[in-house]
C-alpha cells in the first residue's frame, strides 16, 4: 500500500505517520528528515538544502524527486510506503506518478491532514526535536525524561531553526501558494481523504485506518 500525507508544516503529518507506519507495516518516509540528517552530517546535499530551508523556501524539485526515487527503491518499500512531505507541488506529483507508472505501481490514497494556522504556530513554537534521530517532543505535553537528552537515542534535543514564528508563517504562506493546489489535483483523481487533526494523532490514525480499509 502506497500512501501520501498532505498537510501544512506542523499540521501533524510526522506524528501521524509513525503509528500509521507501525499499524500498516510499511516505512514512513519524510523528505524533511532525510534533508535534516544530511544537514546535520554536512553532506553536499545537506549544504544545498540548508540554504533553501533557512530562507523558508521549498527545496528544488530535481533535488527532492531524486532523493525520494532513490529512497523508495530500497528493499523495505517493496510492500509500500507512507510519504510525508512529498510531493509538495503539482509538478512533483505528476513526475512522481510517471515514476510509479514505469514501475507498474500507483498511489492507493492521499491523506489531507488539516489544522488551523494559529494552532500550528503554537505547536511549532513549543516543538523540540532530537538532532540525531528526529524524535519529536513538545514543551507543554511530551518532554524527554532528562532535559535536552533524547529518550530514544541519547541525542541532543533542541528547537529547529525554522520553528520560530516568523519562519513558520512564511512556510505556511509558501505552502498555501505551492502545495495547496495538490488537494484539488488528488481530489480530481478520487484519491483524497480529509482528516481533521484537531483531536490529535491517536484519533486521526484510527480514522485514517478505517477510511483506507474502506476506500482502498
PyMOL CGO cylinders between C-alpha atoms (Angstrom):
from pymol import cmd
from pymol.cgo import CYLINDER

trace = [
    CYLINDER, 0.00, 0.00, 0.00, 1.37, 3.38, -1.05, 0.3, 1, 1, 1, 1, 1, 1,
    CYLINDER, 1.37, 3.38, -1.05, 0.07, 6.44, 0.78, 0.3, 1, 1, 1, 1, 1, 1,
    CYLINDER, 0.07, 6.44, 0.78, 0.78, 10.17, 0.71, 0.3, 1, 1, 1, 1, 1, 1,
    CYLINDER, 0.78, 10.17, 0.71, 0.28, 12.52, 3.66, 0.3, 1, 1, 1, 1, 1, 1,
    CYLINDER, 0.28, 12.52, 3.66, -0.56, 16.11, 2.73, 0.3, 1, 1, 1, 1, 1, 1,
    CYLINDER, -0.56, 16.11, 2.73, -0.78, 19.00, 5.17, 0.3, 1, 1, 1, 1, 1, 1,
    CYLINDER, -0.78, 19.00, 5.17, 0.80, 22.29, 6.15, 0.3, 1, 1, 1, 1, 1, 1,
    CYLINDER, 0.80, 22.29, 6.15, 4.10, 22.31, 8.10, 0.3, 1, 1, 1, 1, 1, 1,
    CYLINDER, 4.10, 22.31, 8.10, 3.25, 21.48, 11.72, 0.3, 1, 1, 1, 1, 1, 1,
    CYLINDER, 3.25, 21.48, 11.72, -0.18, 20.03, 10.93, 0.3, 1, 1, 1, 1, 1, 1,
    CYLINDER, -0.18, 20.03, 10.93, 0.88, 16.72, 12.45, 0.3, 1, 1, 1, 1, 1, 1,
    CYLINDER, 0.88, 16.72, 12.45, 1.92, 14.64, 9.44, 0.3, 1, 1, 1, 1, 1, 1,
    CYLINDER, 1.92, 14.64, 9.44, 5.04, 13.28, 11.11, 0.3, 1, 1, 1, 1, 1, 1,
    CYLINDER, 5.04, 13.28, 11.11, 3.27, 12.47, 14.37, 0.3, 1, 1, 1, 1, 1, 1,
    CYLINDER, 3.27, 12.47, 14.37, 0.57, 10.59, 12.46, 0.3, 1, 1, 1, 1, 1, 1,
    CYLINDER, 0.57, 10.59, 12.46, 2.97, 8.85, 10.08, 0.3, 1, 1, 1, 1, 1, 1,
    CYLINDER, 2.97, 8.85, 10.08, 4.87, 6.98, 12.80, 0.3, 1, 1, 1, 1, 1, 1,
    CYLINDER, 4.87, 6.98, 12.80, 1.95, 5.00, 14.34, 0.3, 1, 1, 1, 1, 1, 1,
    CYLINDER, 1.95, 5.00, 14.34, 0.35, 4.61, 10.91, 0.3, 1, 1, 1, 1, 1, 1,
    CYLINDER, 0.35, 4.61, 10.91, 3.57, 3.04, 9.66, 0.3, 1, 1, 1, 1, 1, 1,
    CYLINDER, 3.57, 3.04, 9.66, 3.55, 0.55, 12.55, 0.3, 1, 1, 1, 1, 1, 1,
    CYLINDER, 3.55, 0.55, 12.55, -0.11, -0.35, 12.03, 0.3, 1, 1, 1, 1, 1, 1,
    CYLINDER, -0.11, -0.35, 12.03, 0.31, -0.94, 8.29, 0.3, 1, 1, 1, 1, 1, 1,
    CYLINDER, 0.31, -0.94, 8.29, 3.79, -2.48, 8.43, 0.3, 1, 1, 1, 1, 1, 1,
    CYLINDER, 3.79, -2.48, 8.43, 5.29, -0.14, 5.85, 0.3, 1, 1, 1, 1, 1, 1,
    CYLINDER, 5.29, -0.14, 5.85, 8.01, 2.54, 6.24, 0.3, 1, 1, 1, 1, 1, 1,
    CYLINDER, 8.01, 2.54, 6.24, 7.24, 6.21, 6.75, 0.3, 1, 1, 1, 1, 1, 1,
    CYLINDER, 7.24, 6.21, 6.75, 9.44, 8.36, 4.52, 0.3, 1, 1, 1, 1, 1, 1,
    CYLINDER, 9.44, 8.36, 4.52, 9.92, 12.00, 5.45, 0.3, 1, 1, 1, 1, 1, 1,
    CYLINDER, 9.92, 12.00, 5.45, 11.83, 14.12, 2.96, 0.3, 1, 1, 1, 1, 1, 1,
    CYLINDER, 11.83, 14.12, 2.96, 12.30, 16.63, 5.76, 0.3, 1, 1, 1, 1, 1, 1,
    CYLINDER, 12.30, 16.63, 5.76, 14.04, 14.08, 7.98, 0.3, 1, 1, 1, 1, 1, 1,
    CYLINDER, 14.04, 14.08, 7.98, 16.24, 12.91, 5.10, 0.3, 1, 1, 1, 1, 1, 1,
    CYLINDER, 16.24, 12.91, 5.10, 17.24, 16.51, 4.42, 0.3, 1, 1, 1, 1, 1, 1,
    CYLINDER, 17.24, 16.51, 4.42, 17.84, 17.32, 8.11, 0.3, 1, 1, 1, 1, 1, 1,
    CYLINDER, 17.84, 17.32, 8.11, 20.04, 14.25, 8.51, 0.3, 1, 1, 1, 1, 1, 1,
    CYLINDER, 20.04, 14.25, 8.51, 22.14, 15.39, 5.56, 0.3, 1, 1, 1, 1, 1, 1,
    CYLINDER, 22.14, 15.39, 5.56, 22.34, 18.91, 7.01, 0.3, 1, 1, 1, 1, 1, 1,
    CYLINDER, 22.34, 18.91, 7.01, 23.49, 17.51, 10.34, 0.3, 1, 1, 1, 1, 1, 1,
    CYLINDER, 23.49, 17.51, 10.34, 26.12, 15.37, 8.60, 0.3, 1, 1, 1, 1, 1, 1,
    CYLINDER, 26.12, 15.37, 8.60, 27.25, 18.34, 6.47, 0.3, 1, 1, 1, 1, 1, 1,
    CYLINDER, 27.25, 18.34, 6.47, 26.89, 16.42, 3.20, 0.3, 1, 1, 1, 1, 1, 1,
    CYLINDER, 26.89, 16.42, 3.20, 26.80, 18.16, -0.18, 0.3, 1, 1, 1, 1, 1, 1,
    CYLINDER, 26.80, 18.16, -0.18, 23.03, 17.58, -0.29, 0.3, 1, 1, 1, 1, 1, 1,
    CYLINDER, 23.03, 17.58, -0.29, 22.71, 19.00, 3.22, 0.3, 1, 1, 1, 1, 1, 1,
    CYLINDER, 22.71, 19.00, 3.22, 24.54, 22.19, 2.30, 0.3, 1, 1, 1, 1, 1, 1,
    CYLINDER, 24.54, 22.19, 2.30, 22.29, 22.77, -0.72, 0.3, 1, 1, 1, 1, 1, 1,
    CYLINDER, 22.29, 22.77, -0.72, 19.10, 22.07, 1.22, 0.3, 1, 1, 1, 1, 1, 1,
    CYLINDER, 19.10, 22.07, 1.22, 20.08, 24.27, 4.18, 0.3, 1, 1, 1, 1, 1, 1,
    CYLINDER, 20.08, 24.27, 4.18, 20.29, 27.36, 2.01, 0.3, 1, 1, 1, 1, 1, 1,
    CYLINDER, 20.29, 27.36, 2.01, 16.65, 26.98, 0.97, 0.3, 1, 1, 1, 1, 1, 1,
    CYLINDER, 16.65, 26.98, 0.97, 15.31, 25.96, 4.38, 0.3, 1, 1, 1, 1, 1, 1,
    CYLINDER, 15.31, 25.96, 4.38, 16.99, 28.91, 6.10, 0.3, 1, 1, 1, 1, 1, 1,
    CYLINDER, 16.99, 28.91, 6.10, 15.11, 31.22, 3.73, 0.3, 1, 1, 1, 1, 1, 1,
    CYLINDER, 15.11, 31.22, 3.73, 11.81, 29.41, 4.35, 0.3, 1, 1, 1, 1, 1, 1,
    CYLINDER, 11.81, 29.41, 4.35, 11.72, 28.22, 0.73, 0.3, 1, 1, 1, 1, 1, 1,
    CYLINDER, 11.72, 28.22, 0.73, 10.99, 24.83, -0.81, 0.3, 1, 1, 1, 1, 1, 1,
    CYLINDER, 10.99, 24.83, -0.81, 13.88, 22.64, -1.97, 0.3, 1, 1, 1, 1, 1, 1,
    CYLINDER, 13.88, 22.64, -1.97, 14.05, 22.49, -5.82, 0.3, 1, 1, 1, 1, 1, 1,
    CYLINDER, 14.05, 22.49, -5.82, 12.06, 19.70, -7.47, 0.3, 1, 1, 1, 1, 1, 1,
    CYLINDER, 12.06, 19.70, -7.47, 15.02, 17.95, -9.07, 0.3, 1, 1, 1, 1, 1, 1,
    CYLINDER, 15.02, 17.95, -9.07, 16.77, 17.55, -5.71, 0.3, 1, 1, 1, 1, 1, 1,
    CYLINDER, 16.77, 17.55, -5.71, 13.67, 16.33, -3.88, 0.3, 1, 1, 1, 1, 1, 1,
    CYLINDER, 13.67, 16.33, -3.88, 12.46, 13.95, -6.58, 0.3, 1, 1, 1, 1, 1, 1,
    CYLINDER, 12.46, 13.95, -6.58, 15.84, 12.26, -6.98, 0.3, 1, 1, 1, 1, 1, 1,
    CYLINDER, 15.84, 12.26, -6.98, 16.09, 11.83, -3.20, 0.3, 1, 1, 1, 1, 1, 1,
    CYLINDER, 16.09, 11.83, -3.20, 12.63, 10.22, -2.99, 0.3, 1, 1, 1, 1, 1, 1,
    CYLINDER, 12.63, 10.22, -2.99, 13.15, 7.99, -6.03, 0.3, 1, 1, 1, 1, 1, 1,
    CYLINDER, 13.15, 7.99, -6.03, 16.32, 6.54, -4.50, 0.3, 1, 1, 1, 1, 1, 1,
    CYLINDER, 16.32, 6.54, -4.50, 14.59, 6.00, -1.16, 0.3, 1, 1, 1, 1, 1, 1,
    CYLINDER, 14.59, 6.00, -1.16, 11.53, 4.10, -2.45, 0.3, 1, 1, 1, 1, 1, 1,
    CYLINDER, 11.53, 4.10, -2.45, 13.82, 1.79, -4.45, 0.3, 1, 1, 1, 1, 1, 1,
    CYLINDER, 13.82, 1.79, -4.45, 15.10, 0.28, -1.20, 0.3, 1, 1, 1, 1, 1, 1,
    CYLINDER, 15.10, 0.28, -1.20, 14.04, -3.19, -0.11, 0.3, 1, 1, 1, 1, 1, 1,
    CYLINDER, 14.04, -3.19, -0.11, 11.88, -2.04, 2.83, 0.3, 1, 1, 1, 1, 1, 1,
    CYLINDER, 11.88, -2.04, 2.83, 9.49, -0.32, 0.38, 0.3, 1, 1, 1, 1, 1, 1,
    CYLINDER, 9.49, -0.32, 0.38, 8.55, -3.49, -1.51, 0.3, 1, 1, 1, 1, 1, 1,
    CYLINDER, 8.55, -3.49, -1.51, 5.15, -3.71, 0.21, 0.3, 1, 1, 1, 1, 1, 1,
    CYLINDER, 5.15, -3.71, 0.21, 4.50, 0.03, 0.18, 0.3, 1, 1, 1, 1, 1, 1,
    CYLINDER, 4.50, 0.03, 0.18, 5.37, 3.26, 1.95, 0.3, 1, 1, 1, 1, 1, 1,
    CYLINDER, 5.37, 3.26, 1.95, 3.95, 6.41, 3.51, 0.3, 1, 1, 1, 1, 1, 1,
    CYLINDER, 3.95, 6.41, 3.51, 5.29, 9.66, 2.06, 0.3, 1, 1, 1, 1, 1, 1,
    CYLINDER, 5.29, 9.66, 2.06, 5.40, 12.60, 4.47, 0.3, 1, 1, 1, 1, 1, 1,
    CYLINDER, 5.40, 12.60, 4.47, 6.35, 15.92, 2.89, 0.3, 1, 1, 1, 1, 1, 1,
    CYLINDER, 6.35, 15.92, 2.89, 6.34, 14.79, -0.74, 0.3, 1, 1, 1, 1, 1, 1,
    CYLINDER, 6.34, 14.79, -0.74, 5.05, 15.71, -3.24, 0.3, 1, 1, 1, 1, 1, 1,
    CYLINDER, 5.05, 15.71, -3.24, 4.67, 19.42, -2.44, 0.3, 1, 1, 1, 1, 1, 1,
    CYLINDER, 4.67, 19.42, -2.44, 3.79, 20.76, -5.88, 0.3, 1, 1, 1, 1, 1, 1,
    CYLINDER, 3.79, 20.76, -5.88, 1.68, 19.54, -8.80, 0.3, 1, 1, 1, 1, 1, 1,
    CYLINDER, 1.68, 19.54, -8.80, 4.80, 19.27, -10.96, 0.3, 1, 1, 1, 1, 1, 1,
    CYLINDER, 4.80, 19.27, -10.96, 6.35, 16.94, -8.35, 0.3, 1, 1, 1, 1, 1, 1,
    CYLINDER, 6.35, 16.94, -8.35, 3.12, 14.92, -8.22, 0.3, 1, 1, 1, 1, 1, 1,
    CYLINDER, 3.12, 14.92, -8.22, 2.98, 14.45, -11.98, 0.3, 1, 1, 1, 1, 1, 1,
    CYLINDER, 2.98, 14.45, -11.98, 6.62, 13.39, -12.21, 0.3, 1, 1, 1, 1, 1, 1,
    CYLINDER, 6.62, 13.39, -12.21, 6.14, 11.00, -9.29, 0.3, 1, 1, 1, 1, 1, 1,
    CYLINDER, 6.14, 11.00, -9.29, 3.07, 9.49, -10.98, 0.3, 1, 1, 1, 1, 1, 1,
    CYLINDER, 3.07, 9.49, -10.98, 5.25, 8.85, -14.03, 0.3, 1, 1, 1, 1, 1, 1,
    CYLINDER, 5.25, 8.85, -14.03, 7.97, 7.25, -11.88, 0.3, 1, 1, 1, 1, 1, 1,
    CYLINDER, 7.97, 7.25, -11.88, 5.45, 4.91, -10.24, 0.3, 1, 1, 1, 1, 1, 1,
    CYLINDER, 5.45, 4.91, -10.24, 3.81, 4.18, -13.60, 0.3, 1, 1, 1, 1, 1, 1,
    CYLINDER, 3.81, 4.18, -13.60, 7.10, 2.94, -15.02, 0.3, 1, 1, 1, 1, 1, 1,
    CYLINDER, 7.10, 2.94, -15.02, 7.30, 0.58, -12.04, 0.3, 1, 1, 1, 1, 1, 1,
    CYLINDER, 7.30, 0.58, -12.04, 3.73, -0.61, -12.62, 0.3, 1, 1, 1, 1, 1, 1,
    CYLINDER, 3.73, -0.61, -12.62, 2.63, 0.97, -9.34, 0.3, 1, 1, 1, 1, 1, 1,
    CYLINDER, 2.63, 0.97, -9.34, 0.25, 3.70, -8.16, 0.3, 1, 1, 1, 1, 1, 1,
    CYLINDER, 0.25, 3.70, -8.16, -0.78, 5.63, -5.06, 0.3, 1, 1, 1, 1, 1, 1,
    CYLINDER, -0.78, 5.63, -5.06, -3.61, 3.99, -3.08, 0.3, 1, 1, 1, 1, 1, 1,
    CYLINDER, -3.61, 3.99, -3.08, -4.79, 7.10, -1.19, 0.3, 1, 1, 1, 1, 1, 1,
    CYLINDER, -4.79, 7.10, -1.19, -3.78, 10.65, -0.27, 0.3, 1, 1, 1, 1, 1, 1,
    CYLINDER, -3.78, 10.65, -0.27, -4.49, 11.77, 3.30, 0.3, 1, 1, 1, 1, 1, 1,
    CYLINDER, -4.49, 11.77, 3.30, -5.02, 15.53, 3.71, 0.3, 1, 1, 1, 1, 1, 1,
    CYLINDER, -5.02, 15.53, 3.71, -4.21, 16.49, 7.32, 0.3, 1, 1, 1, 1, 1, 1,
    CYLINDER, -4.21, 16.49, 7.32, -5.99, 19.73, 8.30, 0.3, 1, 1, 1, 1, 1, 1,
    CYLINDER, -5.99, 19.73, 8.30, -5.31, 22.09, 11.21, 0.3, 1, 1, 1, 1, 1, 1,
    CYLINDER, -5.31, 22.09, 11.21, -5.79, 25.84, 11.78, 0.3, 1, 1, 1, 1, 1, 1,
    CYLINDER, -5.79, 25.84, 11.78, -2.73, 28.05, 11.23, 0.3, 1, 1, 1, 1, 1, 1,
    CYLINDER, -2.73, 28.05, 11.23, -2.74, 29.56, 14.74, 0.3, 1, 1, 1, 1, 1, 1,
    CYLINDER, -2.74, 29.56, 14.74, -2.75, 26.10, 16.32, 0.3, 1, 1, 1, 1, 1, 1,
    CYLINDER, -2.75, 26.10, 16.32, 0.15, 25.10, 14.07, 0.3, 1, 1, 1, 1, 1, 1,
    CYLINDER, 0.15, 25.10, 14.07, 2.16, 28.18, 15.05, 0.3, 1, 1, 1, 1, 1, 1,
    CYLINDER, 2.16, 28.18, 15.05, 1.65, 27.48, 18.76, 0.3, 1, 1, 1, 1, 1, 1,
    CYLINDER, 1.65, 27.48, 18.76, 2.59, 23.81, 18.36, 0.3, 1, 1, 1, 1, 1, 1,
    CYLINDER, 2.59, 23.81, 18.36, 5.78, 24.54, 16.44, 0.3, 1, 1, 1, 1, 1, 1,
    CYLINDER, 5.78, 24.54, 16.44, 6.86, 27.23, 18.90, 0.3, 1, 1, 1, 1, 1, 1,
    CYLINDER, 6.86, 27.23, 18.90, 6.84, 24.51, 21.59, 0.3, 1, 1, 1, 1, 1, 1,
    CYLINDER, 6.84, 24.51, 21.59, 8.27, 21.72, 19.44, 0.3, 1, 1, 1, 1, 1, 1,
    CYLINDER, 8.27, 21.72, 19.44, 11.69, 20.27, 20.18, 0.3, 1, 1, 1, 1, 1, 1,
    CYLINDER, 11.69, 20.27, 20.18, 13.45, 17.67, 18.02, 0.3, 1, 1, 1, 1, 1, 1,
    CYLINDER, 13.45, 17.67, 18.02, 16.35, 15.27, 18.54, 0.3, 1, 1, 1, 1, 1, 1,
    CYLINDER, 16.35, 15.27, 18.54, 19.10, 16.36, 16.18, 0.3, 1, 1, 1, 1, 1, 1,
    CYLINDER, 19.10, 16.36, 16.18, 20.30, 12.76, 15.86, 0.3, 1, 1, 1, 1, 1, 1,
    CYLINDER, 20.30, 12.76, 15.86, 17.22, 10.55, 15.32, 0.3, 1, 1, 1, 1, 1, 1,
    CYLINDER, 17.22, 10.55, 15.32, 14.45, 13.12, 14.69, 0.3, 1, 1, 1, 1, 1, 1,
    CYLINDER, 14.45, 13.12, 14.69, 12.29, 12.10, 17.66, 0.3, 1, 1, 1, 1, 1, 1,
    CYLINDER, 12.29, 12.10, 17.66, 9.79, 14.91, 18.35, 0.3, 1, 1, 1, 1, 1, 1,
    CYLINDER, 9.79, 14.91, 18.35, 8.93, 16.42, 21.76, 0.3, 1, 1, 1, 1, 1, 1,
    CYLINDER, 8.93, 16.42, 21.76, 6.78, 19.32, 22.99, 0.3, 1, 1, 1, 1, 1, 1,
    CYLINDER, 6.78, 19.32, 22.99, 7.44, 21.76, 25.85, 0.3, 1, 1, 1, 1, 1, 1,
    CYLINDER, 7.44, 21.76, 25.85, 3.84, 21.57, 27.05, 0.3, 1, 1, 1, 1, 1, 1,
    CYLINDER, 3.84, 21.57, 27.05, 3.00, 17.92, 26.56, 0.3, 1, 1, 1, 1, 1, 1,
    CYLINDER, 3.00, 17.92, 26.56, 5.85, 15.47, 25.99, 0.3, 1, 1, 1, 1, 1, 1,
    CYLINDER, 5.85, 15.47, 25.99, 9.42, 16.22, 27.02, 0.3, 1, 1, 1, 1, 1, 1,
    CYLINDER, 9.42, 16.22, 27.02, 12.39, 13.83, 27.38, 0.3, 1, 1, 1, 1, 1, 1,
    CYLINDER, 12.39, 13.83, 27.38, 12.94, 12.32, 30.84, 0.3, 1, 1, 1, 1, 1, 1,
    CYLINDER, 12.94, 12.32, 30.84, 16.32, 14.06, 31.02, 0.3, 1, 1, 1, 1, 1, 1,
    CYLINDER, 16.32, 14.06, 31.02, 16.25, 17.68, 29.89, 0.3, 1, 1, 1, 1, 1, 1,
    CYLINDER, 16.25, 17.68, 29.89, 17.60, 18.17, 26.34, 0.3, 1, 1, 1, 1, 1, 1,
    CYLINDER, 17.60, 18.17, 26.34, 18.52, 14.47, 26.03, 0.3, 1, 1, 1, 1, 1, 1,
    CYLINDER, 18.52, 14.47, 26.03, 16.54, 12.20, 23.69, 0.3, 1, 1, 1, 1, 1, 1,
    CYLINDER, 16.54, 12.20, 23.69, 14.85, 9.21, 25.36, 0.3, 1, 1, 1, 1, 1, 1,
    CYLINDER, 14.85, 9.21, 25.36, 15.34, 7.13, 22.21, 0.3, 1, 1, 1, 1, 1, 1,
    CYLINDER, 15.34, 7.13, 22.21, 18.98, 7.62, 21.24, 0.3, 1, 1, 1, 1, 1, 1,
    CYLINDER, 18.98, 7.62, 21.24, 20.56, 10.00, 23.76, 0.3, 1, 1, 1, 1, 1, 1,
    CYLINDER, 20.56, 10.00, 23.76, 21.00, 12.71, 21.16, 0.3, 1, 1, 1, 1, 1, 1,
    CYLINDER, 21.00, 12.71, 21.16, 20.63, 16.44, 21.86, 0.3, 1, 1, 1, 1, 1, 1,
    CYLINDER, 20.63, 16.44, 21.86, 17.06, 17.75, 21.86, 0.3, 1, 1, 1, 1, 1, 1,
    CYLINDER, 17.06, 17.75, 21.86, 16.69, 21.30, 20.58, 0.3, 1, 1, 1, 1, 1, 1,
    CYLINDER, 16.69, 21.30, 20.58, 14.44, 23.72, 18.69, 0.3, 1, 1, 1, 1, 1, 1,
    CYLINDER, 14.44, 23.72, 18.69, 14.78, 23.68, 14.92, 0.3, 1, 1, 1, 1, 1, 1,
    CYLINDER, 14.78, 23.68, 14.92, 15.90, 26.95, 13.38, 0.3, 1, 1, 1, 1, 1, 1,
    CYLINDER, 15.90, 26.95, 13.38, 12.83, 27.01, 11.12, 0.3, 1, 1, 1, 1, 1, 1,
    CYLINDER, 12.83, 27.01, 11.12, 10.35, 26.61, 14.02, 0.3, 1, 1, 1, 1, 1, 1,
    CYLINDER, 10.35, 26.61, 14.02, 10.42, 30.28, 15.03, 0.3, 1, 1, 1, 1, 1, 1,
    CYLINDER, 10.42, 30.28, 15.03, 7.15, 32.17, 14.43, 0.3, 1, 1, 1, 1, 1, 1,
    CYLINDER, 7.15, 32.17, 14.43, 8.37, 34.37, 11.58, 0.3, 1, 1, 1, 1, 1, 1,
    CYLINDER, 8.37, 34.37, 11.58, 9.73, 31.46, 9.56, 0.3, 1, 1, 1, 1, 1, 1,
    CYLINDER, 9.73, 31.46, 9.56, 6.67, 29.31, 10.31, 0.3, 1, 1, 1, 1, 1, 1,
    CYLINDER, 6.67, 29.31, 10.31, 4.33, 31.98, 8.96, 0.3, 1, 1, 1, 1, 1, 1,
    CYLINDER, 4.33, 31.98, 8.96, 6.44, 32.23, 5.81, 0.3, 1, 1, 1, 1, 1, 1,
    CYLINDER, 6.44, 32.23, 5.81, 6.41, 28.44, 5.43, 0.3, 1, 1, 1, 1, 1, 1,
    CYLINDER, 6.41, 28.44, 5.43, 2.63, 28.43, 5.74, 0.3, 1, 1, 1, 1, 1, 1,
    CYLINDER, 2.63, 28.43, 5.74, 2.33, 31.12, 3.07, 0.3, 1, 1, 1, 1, 1, 1,
    CYLINDER, 2.33, 31.12, 3.07, 4.61, 29.13, 0.78, 0.3, 1, 1, 1, 1, 1, 1,
    CYLINDER, 4.61, 29.13, 0.78, 2.51, 26.03, 1.43, 0.3, 1, 1, 1, 1, 1, 1,
    CYLINDER, 2.51, 26.03, 1.43, -0.73, 27.81, 0.52, 0.3, 1, 1, 1, 1, 1, 1,
    CYLINDER, -0.73, 27.81, 0.52, 0.67, 29.03, -2.79, 0.3, 1, 1, 1, 1, 1, 1,
    CYLINDER, 0.67, 29.03, -2.79, 2.64, 25.99, -3.96, 0.3, 1, 1, 1, 1, 1, 1,
    CYLINDER, 2.64, 25.99, -3.96, 1.25, 22.96, -2.16, 0.3, 1, 1, 1, 1, 1, 1,
    CYLINDER, 1.25, 22.96, -2.16, -2.45, 23.59, -1.52, 0.3, 1, 1, 1, 1, 1, 1,
    CYLINDER, -2.45, 23.59, -1.52, -3.31, 23.06, -5.24, 0.3, 1, 1, 1, 1, 1, 1,
    CYLINDER, -3.31, 23.06, -5.24, -2.33, 19.41, -4.71, 0.3, 1, 1, 1, 1, 1, 1,
    CYLINDER, -2.33, 19.41, -4.71, -5.57, 18.98, -2.79, 0.3, 1, 1, 1, 1, 1, 1,
    CYLINDER, -5.57, 18.98, -2.79, -7.53, 19.73, -5.96, 0.3, 1, 1, 1, 1, 1, 1,
    CYLINDER, -7.53, 19.73, -5.96, -5.18, 17.57, -8.05, 0.3, 1, 1, 1, 1, 1, 1,
    CYLINDER, -5.18, 17.57, -8.05, -5.73, 14.48, -5.91, 0.3, 1, 1, 1, 1, 1, 1,
    CYLINDER, -5.73, 14.48, -5.91, -9.40, 15.29, -5.38, 0.3, 1, 1, 1, 1, 1, 1,
    CYLINDER, -9.40, 15.29, -5.38, -9.92, 15.04, -9.14, 0.3, 1, 1, 1, 1, 1, 1,
    CYLINDER, -9.92, 15.04, -9.14, -8.10, 11.71, -9.09, 0.3, 1, 1, 1, 1, 1, 1,
    CYLINDER, -8.10, 11.71, -9.09, -10.54, 10.44, -6.40, 0.3, 1, 1, 1, 1, 1, 1,
    CYLINDER, -10.54, 10.44, -6.40, -7.65, 9.66, -4.06, 0.3, 1, 1, 1, 1, 1, 1,
    CYLINDER, -7.65, 9.66, -4.06, -8.17, 12.27, -1.33, 0.3, 1, 1, 1, 1, 1, 1,
    CYLINDER, -8.17, 12.27, -1.33, -9.24, 11.59, 2.26, 0.3, 1, 1, 1, 1, 1, 1,
    CYLINDER, -9.24, 11.59, 2.26, -9.67, 14.67, 4.53, 0.3, 1, 1, 1, 1, 1, 1,
    CYLINDER, -9.67, 14.67, 4.53, -8.66, 14.35, 8.20, 0.3, 1, 1, 1, 1, 1, 1,
    CYLINDER, -8.66, 14.35, 8.20, -9.23, 16.99, 10.91, 0.3, 1, 1, 1, 1, 1, 1,
    CYLINDER, -9.23, 16.99, 10.91, -6.25, 16.62, 13.26, 0.3, 1, 1, 1, 1, 1, 1,
    CYLINDER, -6.25, 16.62, 13.26, -7.65, 18.89, 15.99, 0.3, 1, 1, 1, 1, 1, 1,
    CYLINDER, -7.65, 18.89, 15.99, -8.26, 15.90, 18.27, 0.3, 1, 1, 1, 1, 1, 1,
    CYLINDER, -8.26, 15.90, 18.27, -4.68, 14.64, 17.89, 0.3, 1, 1, 1, 1, 1, 1,
    CYLINDER, -4.68, 14.64, 17.89, -2.69, 11.87, 16.23, 0.3, 1, 1, 1, 1, 1, 1,
    CYLINDER, -2.69, 11.87, 16.23, -4.23, 8.87, 18.01, 0.3, 1, 1, 1, 1, 1, 1,
    CYLINDER, -4.23, 8.87, 18.01, -7.76, 9.66, 16.89, 0.3, 1, 1, 1, 1, 1, 1,
    CYLINDER, -7.76, 9.66, 16.89, -6.60, 10.70, 13.40, 0.3, 1, 1, 1, 1, 1, 1,
    CYLINDER, -6.60, 10.70, 13.40, -4.79, 7.39, 12.88, 0.3, 1, 1, 1, 1, 1, 1,
    CYLINDER, -4.79, 7.39, 12.88, -7.96, 5.47, 13.75, 0.3, 1, 1, 1, 1, 1, 1,
    CYLINDER, -7.96, 5.47, 13.75, -9.97, 7.50, 11.24, 0.3, 1, 1, 1, 1, 1, 1,
    CYLINDER, -9.97, 7.50, 11.24, -7.32, 7.03, 8.54, 0.3, 1, 1, 1, 1, 1, 1,
    CYLINDER, -7.32, 7.03, 8.54, -7.10, 3.26, 9.03, 0.3, 1, 1, 1, 1, 1, 1,
    CYLINDER, -7.10, 3.26, 9.03, -10.88, 3.00, 8.83, 0.3, 1, 1, 1, 1, 1, 1,
    CYLINDER, -10.88, 3.00, 8.83, -11.04, 5.16, 5.68, 0.3, 1, 1, 1, 1, 1, 1,
    CYLINDER, -11.04, 5.16, 5.68, -8.19, 3.34, 3.94, 0.3, 1, 1, 1, 1, 1, 1,
    CYLINDER, -8.19, 3.34, 3.94, -9.68, -0.08, 4.66, 0.3, 1, 1, 1, 1, 1, 1,
    CYLINDER, -9.68, -0.08, 4.66, -12.95, 1.05, 3.03, 0.3, 1, 1, 1, 1, 1, 1,
    CYLINDER, -12.95, 1.05, 3.03, -11.60, 3.01, 0.09, 0.3, 1, 1, 1, 1, 1, 1,
    CYLINDER, -11.60, 3.01, 0.09, -8.54, 1.05, -0.99, 0.3, 1, 1, 1, 1, 1, 1,
]
cmd.load_cgo(trace, "trace")
